[in-house]
């Protein structure tokens, strides 16, 4: 499945644009695991390495990592750069998964 097919889902898809060398990205990884445990199937979480997928990053003007973008049916519902706390992410996902 391509990136564009994945973000067309009718349930929210949280995309974490990250890089292996990025310190804050390493901080986000366990937070995303906790978020996934809490939200279950309400949304998908997709990690995109900007060094391996520069086109996806360019398509959404990702300037810095980590950048989190929430998609639903291909539309950007929310985006934020930097480390986002678990409760904030869960709140955003729940808001859009209804």
DRENTORKOL-3810 file (N, C-alpha, C; in nm, 4 decimals):
REM DRENTORKOL-3810
@n.u->0.0833; n.v->-0.1196; n.w->0.0000; ca.u->0.0000; ca.v->0.0000; ca.w->0.0000; c.u->0.0874; c.v->0.1255; c.w->0.0000
@n.u->0.0491; n.v->0.2246; n.w->-0.0779; ca.u->0.1288; ca.v->0.3471; ca.w->-0.0818; c.u->0.0875; c.v->0.4407; c.w->0.0311
@n.u->0.1703; n.v->0.5396; n.w->0.0547; ca.u->0.1418; ca.v->0.6398; ca.w->0.1572; c.u->0.0066; c.v->0.7057; c.w->0.1293
@n.u->-0.0157; n.v->0.7450; n.w->0.0027; ca.u->-0.1401; ca.v->0.8138; ca.w->-0.0313; c.u->-0.2616; c.v->0.7246; c.w->-0.0116
@n.u->-0.2476; n.v->0.5953; n.w->-0.0331; ca.u->-0.3592; ca.v->0.5029; ca.w->-0.0088; c.u->-0.3861; c.v->0.4917; c.w->0.1417
@n.u->-0.2806; n.v->0.4860; n.w->0.2201; ca.u->-0.2958; ca.v->0.4709; ca.w->0.3650; c.u->-0.3684; c.v->0.5896; c.w->0.4282
@n.u->-0.3388; n.v->0.7120; n.w->0.3804; ca.u->-0.4002; ca.v->0.8294; ca.w->0.4435; c.u->-0.5420; c.v->0.8559; c.w->0.3928
@n.u->-0.5898; n.v->0.7759; n.w->0.2979; ca.u->-0.7275; ca.v->0.7897; ca.w->0.2491; c.u->-0.8280; c.v->0.7191; c.w->0.3398
@n.u->-0.7803; n.v->0.6564; n.w->0.4460; ca.u->-0.8658; ca.v->0.5784; ca.w->0.5353; c.u->-0.9796; c.v->0.6631; c.w->0.5915
@n.u->-1.0935; n.v->0.5978; n.w->0.6183; ca.u->-1.2049; ca.v->0.6713; ca.w->0.6795; c.u->-1.1903; c.v->0.6796; c.w->0.8314
@n.u->-1.0863; n.v->0.6145; n.w->0.8857; ca.u->-1.0543; ca.v->0.6390; ca.w->1.0266; c.u->-0.9242; c.v->0.7191; c.w->1.0289
@n.u->-0.9022; n.v->0.7986; n.w->1.1335; ca.u->-0.7841; ca.v->0.8847; ca.w->1.1364; c.u->-0.6528; c.v->0.8059; c.w->1.1269
@n.u->-0.5564; n.v->0.8668; n.w->1.0591; ca.u->-0.4218; ca.v->0.8105; ca.w->1.0476; c.u->-0.3245; c.v->0.9174; c.w->1.0970
@n.u->-0.2553; n.v->0.8862; n.w->1.2063; ca.u->-0.1556; ca.v->0.9774; ca.w->1.2601; c.u->-0.0216; c.v->0.9414; c.w->1.1984
@n.u->0.0379; n.v->1.0365; n.w->1.1279; ca.u->0.1669; ca.v->1.0118; ca.w->1.0636; c.u->0.2762; c.v->1.0848; c.w->1.1411
@n.u->0.3753; n.v->1.0082; n.w->1.1821; ca.u->0.4914; ca.v->1.0624; ca.w->1.2526; c.u->0.6056; c.v->1.0721; c.w->1.1529
@n.u->0.6343; n.v->1.1941; n.w->1.1067; ca.u->0.7498; ca.v->1.2161; ca.w->1.0190; c.u->0.8709; c.v->1.2300; c.w->1.1107
@n.u->0.9675; n.v->1.1382; n.w->1.0954; ca.u->1.0806; ca.v->1.1346; ca.w->1.1872; c.u->1.2097; c.v->1.1087; c.w->1.1110
@n.u->1.3226; n.v->1.1129; n.w->1.1843; ca.u->1.4524; ca.v->1.0766; ca.w->1.1287; c.u->1.5292; c.v->0.9985; c.w->1.2350
@n.u->1.6088; n.v->0.9036; n.w->1.1910; ca.u->1.6856; ca.v->0.8187; ca.w->1.2838; c.u->1.7790; c.v->0.9013; c.w->1.3733
@n.u->1.8341; n.v->1.0103; n.w->1.3192; ca.u->1.9337; ca.v->1.0894; ca.w->1.3907; c.u->1.8718; c.v->1.1929; c.w->1.4847
@n.u->1.7411; n.v->1.2012; n.w->1.4888; ca.u->1.6702; ca.v->1.3082; ca.w->1.5604; c.u->1.6416; c.v->1.2691; c.w->1.7055
@n.u->1.6975; n.v->1.3454; n.w->1.8007; ca.u->1.6774; ca.v->1.3182; ca.w->1.9433; c.u->1.5310; c.v->1.3242; c.w->1.9863
@n.u->1.4596; n.v->1.4353; n.w->1.9560; ca.u->1.3186; ca.v->1.4436; ca.w->1.9954; c.u->1.2327; c.v->1.3321; c.w->1.9335
@n.u->1.2730; n.v->1.2827; n.w->1.8168; ca.u->1.1985; ca.v->1.1716; ca.w->1.7535; c.u->1.2080; c.v->1.0464; c.w->1.8405
@n.u->1.3252; n.v->1.0262; n.w->1.9003; ca.u->1.3435; ca.v->0.9101; ca.w->1.9889; c.u->1.2563; c.v->0.9234; c.w->2.1136
@n.u->1.2337; n.v->1.0466; n.w->2.1583; ca.u->1.1460; ca.v->1.0719; ca.w->2.2727; c.u->1.0003; c.v->1.0399; c.w->2.2345
@n.u->0.9639; n.v->1.0699; n.w->2.1096; ca.u->0.8254; ca.v->1.0489; ca.w->2.0631; c.u->0.7905; c.v->0.9006; c.w->2.0505
@n.u->0.8878; n.v->0.8150; n.w->2.0193; ca.u->0.8595; ca.v->0.6737; ca.w->1.9910; c.u->0.7820; c.v->0.6039; c.w->2.1037
@n.u->0.8286; n.v->0.6099; n.w->2.2305; ca.u->0.7512; ca.v->0.5431; ca.w->2.3359; c.u->0.6165; c.v->0.6108; c.w->2.3616
@n.u->0.6080; n.v->0.7421; n.w->2.3391; ca.u->0.4803; ca.v->0.8137; ca.w->2.3561; c.u->0.3792; c.v->0.7591; c.w->2.2557
@n.u->0.4238; n.v->0.7387; n.w->2.1308; ca.u->0.3335; ca.v->0.6864; ca.w->2.0277; c.u->0.2871; c.v->0.5450; c.w->2.0608
@n.u->0.3761; n.v->0.4647; n.w->2.1194; ca.u->0.3363; ca.v->0.3293; ca.w->2.1616; c.u->0.2245; c.v->0.3358; c.w->2.2652
@n.u->0.2396; n.v->0.4263; n.w->2.3613; ca.u->0.1370; ca.v->0.4423; ca.w->2.4651; c.u->0.0062; c.v->0.4919; c.w->2.4055
@n.u->0.0163; n.v->0.5852; n.w->2.3114; ca.u->-0.1034; ca.v->0.6378; ca.w->2.2448; c.u->-0.1765; c.v->0.5240; c.w->2.1747
@n.u->-0.1013; n.v->0.4400; n.w->2.1024; ca.u->-0.1618; ca.v->0.3286; ca.w->2.0293; c.u->-0.2340; c.v->0.2335; c.w->2.1256
@n.u->-0.1721; n.v->0.2067; n.w->2.2398; ca.u->-0.2356; ca.v->0.1188; ca.w->2.3388; c.u->-0.3666; c.v->0.1794; c.w->2.3874
@n.u->-0.3679; n.v->0.3108; n.w->2.4056; ca.u->-0.4874; ca.v->0.3756; ca.w->2.4596; c.u->-0.5989; c.v->0.3880; c.w->2.3558
@n.u->-0.5639; n.v->0.4189; n.w->2.2306; ca.u->-0.6688; ca.v->0.4415; ca.w->2.1296; c.u->-0.7097; c.v->0.3137; c.w->2.0574
@n.u->-0.6267; n.v->0.2099; n.w->2.0646; ca.u->-0.6609; ca.v->0.0842; ca.w->1.9991; c.u->-0.6835; c.v->0.1018; c.w->1.8500
@n.u->-0.8013; n.v->0.0595; n.w->1.8024; ca.u->-0.8307; ca.v->0.0659; ca.w->1.6583; c.u->-0.8978; c.v->0.1952; c.w->1.6150
@n.u->-0.9071; n.v->0.2928; n.w->1.7040; ca.u->-0.9730; ca.v->0.4192; ca.w->1.6691; c.u->-0.8960; c.v->0.4945; c.w->1.5601
@n.u->-0.7655; n.v->0.4678; n.w->1.5510; ca.u->-0.6818; ca.v->0.5344; ca.w->1.4508; c.u->-0.5598; c.v->0.4480; c.w->1.4230
@n.u->-0.4982; n.v->0.4738; n.w->1.3092; ca.u->-0.3726; ca.v->0.4070; ca.w->1.2749; c.u->-0.2587; c.v->0.5038; c.w->1.3021
@n.u->-0.1422; n.v->0.4485; n.w->1.3331; ca.u->-0.0229; ca.v->0.5315; ca.w->1.3500; c.u->0.0813; c.v->0.4818; c.w->1.2506
@n.u->0.1336; n.v->0.5749; n.w->1.1735; ca.u->0.2268; ca.v->0.5424; ca.w->1.0670; c.u->0.3537; c.v->0.6236; c.w->1.0886
@n.u->0.4697; n.v->0.5572; n.w->1.0844; ca.u->0.5963; ca.v->0.6288; ca.w->1.0975; c.u->0.6587; c.v->0.6429; c.w->0.9587
@n.u->0.7005; n.v->0.7648; n.w->0.9257; ca.u->0.7618; ca.v->0.7910; ca.w->0.7956; c.u->0.8994; c.v->0.8528; c.w->0.8175
@n.u->1.0031; n.v->0.7813; n.w->0.7767; ca.u->1.1408; ca.v->0.8305; ca.w->0.7868; c.u->1.1635; c.v->0.9312; c.w->0.6735
@n.u->1.1862; n.v->1.0586; n.w->0.7096; ca.u->1.1988; ca.v->1.1631; ca.w->0.6074; c.u->1.3221; c.v->1.1439; c.w->0.5193
@n.u->1.4249; n.v->1.0762; n.w->0.5703; ca.u->1.5437; ca.v->1.0519; ca.w->0.4887; c.u->1.5180; c.v->0.9442; c.w->0.3834
@n.u->1.4294; n.v->0.8491; n.w->0.4145; ca.u->1.3986; ca.v->0.7423; ca.w->0.3193; c.u->1.2783; c.v->0.7764; c.w->0.2317
@n.u->1.1972; n.v->0.8728; n.w->0.2750; ca.u->1.0767; ca.v->0.9118; ca.w->0.2009; c.u->1.0701; c.v->1.0639; c.w->0.1843
@n.u->1.1705; n.v->1.1211; n.w->0.1171; ca.u->1.1732; ca.v->1.2678; ca.w->0.1079; c.u->1.0524; c.v->1.3250; c.w->0.0338
@n.u->0.9940; n.v->1.2479; n.w->-0.0586; ca.u->0.8802; ca.v->1.2995; ca.w->-0.1353; c.u->0.7584; c.v->1.3213; c.w->-0.0465
@n.u->0.7289; n.v->1.2250; n.w->0.0405; ca.u->0.6147; ca.v->1.2396; ca.w->0.1322; c.u->0.6358; c.v->1.3611; c.w->0.2218
@n.u->0.7589; n.v->1.3786; n.w->0.2713; ca.u->0.7892; ca.v->1.4939; ca.w->0.3573; c.u->0.7730; c.v->1.6243; c.w->0.2788
@n.u->0.8208; n.v->1.6262; n.w->0.1549; ca.u->0.8105; ca.v->1.7470; ca.w->0.0719; c.u->0.6647; c.v->1.7785; c.w->0.0386
@n.u->0.5848; n.v->1.6746; n.w->0.0124; ca.u->0.4438; ca.v->1.6954; ca.w->-0.0233; c.u->0.3675; c.v->1.7689; c.w->0.0868
@n.u->0.4090; n.v->1.7482; n.w->0.2115; ca.u->0.3383; ca.v->1.8109; ca.w->0.3242; c.u->0.4227; c.v->1.9170; c.w->0.3939
@n.u->0.5230; n.v->1.9711; n.w->0.3224; ca.u->0.6082; ca.v->2.0792; ca.w->0.3726; c.u->0.6598; c.v->2.0515; c.w->0.5140
@n.u->0.7061; n.v->1.9292; n.w->0.5370; ca.u->0.7634; ca.v->1.8955; ca.w->0.6670; c.u->0.9040; c.v->1.9558; c.w->0.6719
@n.u->0.9204; n.v->2.0584; n.w->0.7562; ca.u->1.0484; ca.v->2.1295; ca.w->0.7660; c.u->1.1359; c.v->2.0716; c.w->0.8754
@n.u->1.0739; n.v->2.0303; n.w->0.9856; ca.u->1.1492; ca.v->1.9790; ca.w->1.0994; c.u->1.0896; c.v->1.8489; c.w->1.1476
@n.u->1.1697; n.v->1.7718; n.w->1.2180; ca.u->1.1220; ca.v->1.6455; ca.w->1.2730; c.u->1.1361; c.v->1.6493; c.w->1.4248
@n.u->1.0498; n.v->1.5850; n.w->1.5008; ca.u->0.9324; ca.v->1.5152; ca.w->1.4493; c.u->0.8192; c.v->1.6117; c.w->1.4120
@n.u->0.7464; n.v->1.5777; n.w->1.3074; ca.u->0.6228; ca.v->1.6475; ca.w->1.2730; c.u->0.5139; c.v->1.5424; c.w->1.2696
@n.u->0.4072; n.v->1.5678; n.w->1.3427; ca.u->0.2935; ca.v->1.4764; ca.w->1.3472; c.u->0.1791; c.v->1.5376; c.w->1.2674
@n.u->0.1219; n.v->1.4592; n.w->1.1773; ca.u->0.0083; ca.v->1.5060; ca.w->1.0977; c.u->-0.1021; c.v->1.4014; c.w->1.1073
@n.u->-0.2226; n.v->1.4478; n.w->1.1376; ca.u->-0.3381; ca.v->1.3580; ca.w->1.1452; c.u->-0.4201; c.v->1.3731; c.w->1.0182
@n.u->-0.4363; n.v->1.2610; n.w->0.9472; ca.u->-0.5142; ca.v->1.2589; ca.w->0.8232; c.u->-0.6424; c.v->1.1805; c.w->0.8435
@n.u->-0.7438; n.v->1.2153; n.w->0.7660; ca.u->-0.8656; ca.v->1.1340; ca.w->0.7571; c.u->-0.9189; c.v->1.1554; c.w->0.6168
@n.u->-0.9396; n.v->1.0460; n.w->0.5443; ca.u->-0.9868; ca.v->1.0517; ca.w->0.4055; c.u->-0.8976; c.v->1.1433; c.w->0.3215
@n.u->-0.7661; n.v->1.1382; n.w->0.3505; ca.u->-0.6694; ca.v->1.2141; ca.w->0.2716; c.u->-0.6554; c.v->1.3602; c.w->0.3090
@n.u->-0.7375; n.v->1.4083; n.w->0.4021; ca.u->-0.7318; ca.v->1.5497; ca.w->0.4414; c.u->-0.6510; c.v->1.5648; c.w->0.5698
@n.u->-0.5756; n.v->1.6761; n.w->0.5780; ca.u->-0.5004; ca.v->1.7069; ca.w->0.6994; c.u->-0.5973; c.v->1.7690; c.w->0.8002
@n.u->-0.6131; n.v->1.7030; n.w->0.9152; ca.u->-0.7033; ca.v->1.7525; ca.w->1.0194; c.u->-0.6281; c.v->1.8334; c.w->1.1243
@n.u->-0.5010; n.v->1.7969; n.w->1.1451; ca.u->-0.4228; ca.v->1.8576; ca.w->1.2533; c.u->-0.2768; c.v->1.8303; c.w->1.2254
@n.u->-0.1914; n.v->1.9237; n.w->1.2655; ca.u->-0.0469; ca.v->1.8976; ca.w->1.2557; c.u->0.0272; c.v->1.9765; c.w->1.3614
@n.u->0.1373; n.v->1.9188; n.w->1.4059; ca.u->0.2207; ca.v->1.9866; ca.w->1.5044; c.u->0.3621; c.v->1.9323; c.w->1.4941
@n.u->0.4576; n.v->2.0225; n.w->1.5097; ca.u->0.5976; ca.v->1.9800; ca.w->1.5109; c.u->0.6474; c.v->1.9752; c.w->1.6543
@n.u->0.7457; n.v->1.8900; n.w->1.6769; ca.u->0.8037; ca.v->1.8768; ca.w->1.8092; c.u->0.7390; c.v->1.7629; c.w->1.8862
@n.u->0.7845; n.v->1.7458; n.w->2.0094; ca.u->0.7337; ca.v->1.6382; ca.w->2.0941; c.u->0.5958; c.v->1.6786; c.w->2.1467
@n.u->0.4992; n.v->1.5897; n.w->2.1280; ca.u->0.3625; ca.v->1.6153; ca.w->2.1741; c.u->0.3324; c.v->1.5161; c.w->2.2863
@n.u->0.2834; n.v->1.5646; n.w->2.4015; ca.u->0.2544; ca.v->1.4720; ca.w->2.5111; c.u->0.1427; c.v->1.3746; c.w->2.4760
@n.u->0.1472; n.v->1.2588; n.w->2.5399; ca.u->0.0503; ca.v->1.1521; ca.w->2.5125; c.u->-0.0934; c.v->1.2008; c.w->2.5248
@n.u->-0.1265; n.v->1.2684; n.w->2.6339; ca.u->-0.2647; ca.v->1.3117; ca.w->2.6545; c.u->-0.3124; c.v->1.4059; c.w->2.5451
@n.u->-0.2225; n.v->1.4919; n.w->2.4980; ca.u->-0.2579; ca.v->1.5831; ca.w->2.3892; c.u->-0.2905; c.v->1.5070; c.w->2.2617
@n.u->-0.2077; n.v->1.4084; n.w->2.2297; ca.u->-0.2299; ca.v->1.3286; ca.w->2.1089; c.u->-0.3583; c.v->1.2472; c.w->2.1178
@n.u->-0.3799; n.v->1.1833; n.w->2.2319; ca.u->-0.5009; ca.v->1.1031; ca.w->2.2498; c.u->-0.6242; c.v->1.1921; c.w->2.2345
@n.u->-0.6187; n.v->1.3124; n.w->2.2919; ca.u->-0.7304; ca.v->1.4067; ca.w->2.2815; c.u->-0.7597; c.v->1.4448; c.w->2.1381
@n.u->-0.6555; n.v->1.4750; n.w->2.0611; ca.u->-0.6725; ca.v->1.5126; ca.w->1.9209; c.u->-0.7327; c.v->1.3965; c.w->1.8416
@n.u->-0.6802; n.v->1.2765; n.w->1.8621; ca.u->-0.7292; ca.v->1.1595; ca.w->1.7880; c.u->-0.8757; c.v->1.1320; c.w->1.8220
@n.u->-0.9080; n.v->1.1374; n.w->1.9505; ca.u->-1.0464; ca.v->1.1113; ca.w->1.9915; c.u->-1.1424; c.v->1.2139; c.w->1.9325
@n.u->-1.0971; n.v->1.3380; n.w->1.9255; ca.u->-1.1806; ca.v->1.4456; ca.w->1.8711; c.u->-1.2201; c.v->1.4150; c.w->1.7261
@n.u->-1.1276; n.v->1.3570; n.w->1.6501; ca.u->-1.1530; ca.v->1.3339; ca.w->1.5074; c.u->-1.1973; c.v->1.1917; c.w->1.4748
@n.u->-1.1982; n.v->1.1023; n.w->1.5735; ca.u->-1.2327; ca.v->0.9635; ca.w->1.5398; c.u->-1.3814; c.v->0.9342; c.w->1.5590
@n.u->-1.4561; n.v->1.0357; n.w->1.5956; ca.u->-1.6001; ca.v->1.0160; ca.w->1.6165; c.u->-1.6722; c.v->1.0214; c.w->1.4825
END
